[in-house]
Amino acid sequence: MNISPKVLEAVDAGVEWLDENLPDWRQYVNLVKLDMSWEESCVLGQYYLARYGWTNFNKIVNDCFGGDTDRALALGFLADWNYYELDAAWVQKFVELGMLDDK
């Protein structure tokens, strides 16, 4: 899949935000379940479910970004583009980070 630079940049920024704000996020994300279009299986949803036992994306966006969905979009946690492309960008990033092999 060809991933646009806009999506790749958003995911890069999202990983930076995660590393700064939720530094233990990598241990809570199940990459097999990753689906950015569902609150239970997106990166933030998996984190909140594992850490706090709940997932509600609107509440998560409020907690993390003061309700600013544009910020969540800019960090690759939401899409105004194809969610398949967003998933592919996150998987590519996980490969780059050594969190998953590319097989």
N, C-alpha and C positions, 0 to 999 in steps of 0.2 A: 504494500500500500504506500502510495506517495503521501507523505505527511507535510502539510504546509509549514513554512517557517513560523507563522503566527502561532500555530498550535504548539510546536516544539518550544518556542520561547516562553509560552504560558506555562508549560509543564516544567521547564527549567526554573522559572520563577517560583512555581509551586513547591518544588523540592527545596529550594532555598528557604522559603517561608516555613516549611515543615521542619527543616533542620534547625532553624532559629527558634521556633515557637513550640514545637512538639518533638523535641530531639529523640525521643524513644519511638517514634512512629513506625520505623521499619520493622520492629519486632511484633507489631500488631496487624500488619497488612498481610492478608492471605492473597498472594498473587494469582492463584488458581481461580479465586472467586471474583477477581476484579471486573467490574462493570460500572463505569462511571455514570451511567444513566440511571442507576438505582441507588437510593440512599443507604441501603444496607450493605452494598458491595462496592461502593466507591471508596476511595482512599480515606477520606475523612469519616465516612460512615462506619467503615470497619474499625477505625481507630476508636471512635466514640463508643461503639458497641462493645468492643473488647475492654476498654478502660473504665467505662461508666455504666455499661449495661443498657444503653438506650441509643436509638438513632432516630433523628428527626432532622432532615436536612435544613429546614428553615431555622430551627433552633441552633443547629451547628453553625450556620452562616451568621446568625446573630451573635453567638458566643465568640466565634473566631474573627469576624469582620464587622461587628456592629450592625449586622443586617445588610451590609453593602454587597449585593449580588454582583455588581460590576467588578468589585475586587476579587470575588470568588471566580468570576469568569476570567479575569486577567491572570489568575494564578493557575488556571487549568483544572479547576474543580467543578466547573460548569462549562457547557458548550453552547455557543450560538452557531456552531458548525456541527458536523456529523459526529455523533458520539463514538462511532466505530473508529474514526480518525483520532479522537481523544484517547480512547482505549489503547490504540496502537502507539501513540506518542508516550503514554505512561509505560507501556511494556518496553518500548525502546529505551526509555530512561532507566528502567529497572535493570535492563541488560548492561547499560553503560555503568551503572553503579555496582554491578556484580551481584545483584540481588536475585538474578535469574539467568540461566544460560540461554543462549539464542537458539536452542534446538527445539 
